[in-house]
């Protein structure tokens, strides 16, 4: 049973994310409002951009800052699928499930935003983007170790799972919006007769 001091870890993570993500999002909002008259702004696009800033700052906090304890040695894996296979052998384990699903889900929204041309790295093919973003995350974790700001494991399998999450997010979004476009076009054709 949890004591009142321990609290719910998801509630604590949510609160910690808000401490970082809300100020970053507010700063973005202030900048965009100050540029309101300079650039033509579309409300739906701005909502997407605002949610992207909130999401991206949350990801930065989770992958680089949250629970990043300093260790004497760097934890790493450069052998593809080594960690994934190990987790699959432990699948009833909640740690294995959280790591596989968590690594897929944390980057899935990058694929959604990519579909709407909202990207961390502009003008990049989706396949390259799905590799570049996870490499940036893992490289950041590697740098954090060397500048003594904490330690997260640097793992090629995280790149594979994060990249897969981006691709899944992109293709789900693409599939959903293609179906919507088709139904709108077929409705317009029926109504025009």
Buried (B, 14 or more C-beta within 10 A) or exposed (E): EEEEEEEEEEEEBEEBBBEBBEEBBEEBBEEBEEEEEEEEEEEEEBEBBBBBBBBBBBBBBBBBBBEBEEEEEEEBBEEEEEBBEEBEEEEEEEEBEEBBEBBBBBBBBBBBBBBBEBBBEEEBEBEEBBBBBBBBBBEBBBEBBEEEEBBBBBBBBBBBBBBBBBBBBBEBBBEEEEEEEEEEEEEEEEEEE
